[in-house]
Amino acid sequence: MNDCLPISALLSQAIVAFTTEFDNEAEHRIPHTTAITGRTPGALYAPWLASMVMWFNCMRFVTEEGVSVGDLKGLARTETNLNGMTRWRYVTVAPDPADRRSKPPQSAWLIRPQPGGRIAQQIWRTLFPLIEKRWEERFGEPETRELRESLRAIVSRLDPELPDCLPILGYGLFSSGSYAKGHLSGMRLAIDQDTNATARPGIGSDLGLPTLLSRTLLAFAIEFERESEVSLAISANVLRLFGASDESKGQPVRVRDLPRLSGVSKEAIAMAAGYLAKRGYARLERESPGSRVKLLALTAEGLRARDIYFQLVLEIENRWRSRFGEKPVRRLRASLEPLVGDATAQGSPLFGGLEPYPEGWRAAVRRPETLPHYPMVLHRGGYPDGN
């Protein structure tokens, strides 16, 4: 069906689809503001709309009593965009009134929910079982249960300190190195080094689909980024589009076509293209003299990085077969492939849950033709396609 897709792309398609469906429902229910649709009519409190990741890395830990900035990083095990969450009117950040120090460090300041943040918390909390139930109805209860179990079989062997969501991508759109200091360095391999990795009882048994998918994909990304000079996000969503071999000759691609081909936003593509050009992996050029159409062309180093991507994703999957066992990895792939289909809007069952509400911002923009081969989770609200 889709044997050519690496397991990282299968995982990505699933987590992006779940997140998008979750976000569409959240937008429908939470009073909010967006640049496209404006403010929810009649809403007294309408924070700027944010994605599911901002629940995982921030809002689920924020209580009425407040959580310290330092404790939030430890609890989430990854960074949040705290400036954004404050600016978007989800939380306030201020010194603890009970702290008698004249200048307490910012790590001791308290994060508390604003009124709009409290409403969002209440609604976000209810959506996880709702979306999982929809998946059971859409794809079948046995099939969804099998997906959970196949993911748990892998997650139980991963580092339990992995965050419950994909991290906001750092410089160069790397996933590794995006964790809260004191937990994961980003250079530590998030899977057991020995080839006889065994399951840890209980790990993963209480985790929902988005966390199971995210932890598995993040472990793959960390391993990939230990050996690649280009992040998995850029490799999977940009370098991949230049073909899998020299037969494609790495022909330049119009920059304006990259969002449609990759399934990620033009802003995320701009960040990726800028990084590739700055580091000598690509060059931006005009389609013709005087033309306003820009092309992205890979240099020799870029073609080498492209080849590394195609080789390394297969190599890591083979390593996982040795480390975790042939059966668990084959089981995971078999549970994902029917959901992903051919990875297009016409041929992927995942798209069956992605139709936005008519009033939603996604209804006002071009529908995606595919989903990202790695989520572009940016500081701009945490959306999985970089929007």
Helices and strands as residue ranges (DSSP letters): H 7-29, E 33-34, E 38-39, H 53-56, G 59-61, E 67-68, H 69-76, H 82-87, E 91-94, G 106-108, E 110-113, H 115-139, H 141-155, G 171-173, H 209-227, H 232-237, G 239-242, G 246-248, E 253-254, G 255-257, H 258-262, H 266-278, E 282-286, E 294-298, H 300-324, H 326-340, G 349-353, G 361-364
